[in-house]
Amino acid sequence: MNTLIDISAGTYRIDPARSVCRLVATHAFGLHPVTGTMAVSGGTVTVAEDPERSIASAELDAASFTTDDPRRDRDIRGRRFLNTADHPEIGFRSTRCRRVADGWQLIGVLAVRGGTCEVVLDLSPAEAAGDGFRLVARCAVDRVAAGVGAGRPVIGRTVRVELDIHAVPVRARTGHAMAG
């Protein structure tokens, strides 16, 4: 399915109230996975007339990381892992968009803890959602390449990430100049 062509060309704002990032990390020895969430604090999606020229950005609130274990959450948000005191935001900026056999991919740069790495997001087909659209993007992140090297002997390198994004059109601003 052609995910992007089904969305009208234009610029859309990611709605933080209806968007979320889900993460799954595994134990290095194959024990149960750890699932967490992180708030999406903002971003934009610009759908071009030529879908391959579309771009996107997203920001995550690193301090919002949460799982079912408050102690683990404090550790992950702390200096050894995300270091949210010094790096409160995780960012993504696309560099290109490409059609693949089963849909679309968005390639870009992920910024974590002051470092960067390339990631490839697989996009699900967009769905109409009230005043905009919903899109799910999935990728695997090598957390060590992304700058989160703590926990190497215990935590697997790959973190599966799923962004569940709701985006609404950016309305053109209208206004009147004030007479001076």
N, C-alpha and C positions, 0 to 999 in steps of 0.2 A: 504494500500500500504506500502511496506517496504521501507521507505524513505532512509535509510542509505545504504542499499545494492546496490542501483542504482548509488551510487557515488563510484568511484574507491578508494581503500584503499590508504592512504597517508596523508600527512600533507598539509593543505591549509592555505593561509594567507587571512584574511578578507581585502577586498579592500575598504578603507574608502571613496573613491571618488564615489563608486556605492552602498554604504550601508547607511541605515538610521534607526533611532529609532523613532517610533511614540508612543505618550502617550495620553491617554484619562482619564481625571479626571472628576468626577461629583460633582455638588453642593450637600451638605448634605441634602438640602430640595427638591431635585429632579429637580432643574432648569437645564437649558441647559448644556450639557457637554462642557468641555474646552479641545481642542485638541492642542497638541504641538509636536515639533520635537526636536531631539537632534542628533548631529553628532556622528557617530561611528568612533572612532579614531584608532582602530586597533583590533587585535585578531587573533586567530588561531583555526582551526578545524582539528582534527586528526581523520580520519576515519580508524578504525581497521578492520582487516580481519573478526574478530568476532564483529559485529556492537555494541553489548552491552558493548564493551570495548572502544568505541569511546569517545573522550573528546573534550571540546571546552572552549575557553575563549574569552571575548570581553571587550573592554574598550570604554566608552562613554565620550565625552567632555562635562562635566556638564555646563560649561560656554556658550555652544552653545544653551542652551535651548531657544526655541522661540515659541510664539503663535501669535495671531493676535493683541496683546495688549502690546506695549513696556513697559508700566508702570508695568503691571503684570509680564512681563519677568524679569525686574530688581528686583522685589520683590521675585520671585521664586529663582533667582540666588543669592539673598542676604543671610545674616546671619540667618534669621528666617527659611528658607527652605533648599536649597541645600548648602549654604555657600561655593560657588565656590572659593572664595579667599583662604580658608583653605583646601578645598577638591575639586580640579579641575577635578577629574576623578571619574567616577562610574564604577565599575568593576564587571564582572561575571566570575566565575570559576566553571566548571561542576565537580560533584562528582560521577555521574553515569548516564548511559543511559539505558533506558528500552523500550521494545516493549509493546505496549498496544493494545487493540482491534482495534483501528482505525489508528494505525501508531506508532510513536515513541515519547518519552518524554526524555528531558534532564533535570536532577535535578542538582541543584548547589547552590552556595552561591553568593548572591548579596551584594556588598559592597557599601554603601552610607554614606557620612558624617562621616566616621570613624567607623560605625557600620555595622553589617551584619545580613542577614536573608536568610532563604532557599526559593528558588523559583522553580517552576516546569514549564518548557517551553514545550508547545505542538508544535511539528515540522510538518510543511507542507511537502508534497512530494517535493524532490529536483528537480530542472529543470536545464537542461544544459543551460549554459549562456556563449557563446563564448569560452573563454579559461578556464572556470571553471564551477561553478554552482551557482544557486540562491536558497536560502532557507529562508522561513519565519517562525519565532518562535514567539509564543504568550504566554503571561502569565498574571496573575493578581497579583499585588504586594500590600501588606498591607503596605502603606507608613509609618504608625506609627511604625510598627515592624521593618521597614527598617531604622528608625532613623529620619524620617521627620514628627515630631509631631505638628508643627505649623499649625494653621488654623483648628484645630479639630472641632470647632462648625459649620464651614461653608463648608469646603471641605470634601467630602466623603473619607473614609479610603482607598478604593480600587482604584488603578490606573491600567488601562489596558495598557499593553505594547506590542508593535509589533516590532520585529527586522526584517528588510528586509536586508538580508545579501547576498553579492556577495563575493565568495571566489575563489581564484586562486591557482593552485598548487605551492608549494614551490619547487623551482628547487634546485637540489643538487649543491652546490658550487664546482667549480673546480678552481684550481689555482696552481701556481708553487711556491715552496719555493725559496726565494731569496738567492743567494749565498753570503756568508759573508766574 
